[in-house]
Amino acid sequence: MAHEIHKVKRAIIMAAGTGSRLRPLTLEVPKPLIKVNGIRMIDTVVNGLYENGINDIYVVVGYLKEQFYEWANDKPGIKIIDNPYYDTSNNISSLYVAREYLGDCIILDGDQIIYNPQILTPHFTRSGYNAVWCEGESDEWMLEVKDGIVQSCSRNGGSKGWQLYSVSRWTAEDGVKLRRHLEYEFIQGNKEIYWDDVAMFCHFSEYSLGIMEMNKTDIIEIDSIEDLVEVDCGYKEYYREKEGANK
């Protein structure tokens, strides 16, 4: 039986965090606005959305938020959402403040580098995450998938599974559920979790999630100075500073 084709109408970009693992770079510049090989990380995300006709874009900010307002001045379709909870809770708070825009949406992190804009296609058949097949060991979140449906998720990594990436799409119906579950968890005080925990663990049985397959070279998640140096050697001095501080 053919599945209904859904289309993304809007994007939510998470960009409120302090980027503590990239200090001292992030002491003065928020992580998504750091340039990698001459282009800001968040610009690779926004440009990829534009290329796919996704022009209604909400960026959730908190840390050094004034810089995002300035950045957005010449960006068509960008709306800034202020997250007042960014420094007292985990990123569940960022999706909580953007909850009215859930449904027929794509949710991304602003501190990723998109090399292949095709992975941000607006067309999808089932809510779920972009994922890369991982044959070897990984300590990232790993999905077990059967017949296209996510059966379980491991926070502790593993091997021979699908590694979850911070690109997800949500149908209108699942967006309603996700909003309700976000509100429940946040209002109950469960503020130290990732927003992804809401559907992947807290209320997993109420969703039937799929994956959108991609290749590892399509996207890079920058989690540390070491990751940054691997893709832009211009930051080697910061790596040396970090190494010296750890001795």
C-alpha positions, 0 to 999 in steps of 0.5 A, a space after each residue: 500500500 502506498 504511503 501518503 507523501 507529506 511536505 515540510 512547510 517550515 523549519 525549526 533550527 535549534 541555536 540557543 546553546 552555549 557551545 561549551 565544548 568549543 570554548 574559547 571560540 564560543 566565549 564571544 561567538 555562538 557556536 552556529 555562527 562560527 565560520 568553518 572554511 569561510 562559511 558559518 555553520 548555520 548558513 549551510 543549514 539555511 542555504 540547504 533549506 532554501 535550496 529545497 524551497 523551505 523558506 519559513 524558518 524559525 531560529 531558536 536563540 538564547 546564548 549571545 542572542 543579539 548576534 543572531 538578530 544581526 545575522 538574520 537581517 538579510 536572511 529572507 524568511 527567518 524569524 527569531 524565537 527567544 528561549 529564556 530558559 536556555 541556561 537553566 534547562 536542556 534543549 527541550 526548552 528550545 522546542 518548547 518555546 517553538 511548539 506552536 510551529 510543530 507539524 509538517 516541519 523539519 527540525 535541525 540543529 544550527 551547529 551542523 555543516 550540511 554538505 549535501 542539501 538533498 538530505 533536507 528534502 521537504 518530501 517524506 512519508 513518515 515522521 522520523 530522523 535522518 540516519 546513517 548506517 553504521 557498521 562499526 562501533 559508535 557512541 552516538 544514539 543508535 536506532 534499530 530499524 525493521 521494515 522501515 520502522 524504528 524499533 528502539 533507540 540506544 543512547 549508549 551507541 553500538 554497532 550495525 545500526 542506524 546512527 541518528 542525526 539531528 535532522 527530523 521531520 514531523 507530520 501534522 498529526 505527529 506534530 500535535 502529539 509532539 507538542 502535547 508531550 513536550 508541554 507535559 514533560 516541560 511543565 512537569 519539570 522534566 527539563 534536563 532531557 533533550 527534546 528528542 527524548 520526548 518521542 524516542 523514550 518518554 512517549 515512544 509507543 505513541 509514535 511510529 517513526 521511520 528514517 531517512 537514509 543518508 551518507 556520512 559524508 552528507 553532513 558533519 556534526 561539530 561536537 568539539 575543537 577536535 572535530 572542528 580542526 578535522 574539517 578546518 585546519 585554521 583552528 589548530 591553534 585552539 586545539 594546541 591551547 586546549 592540549 596545553 591547558 590539559 597538561 
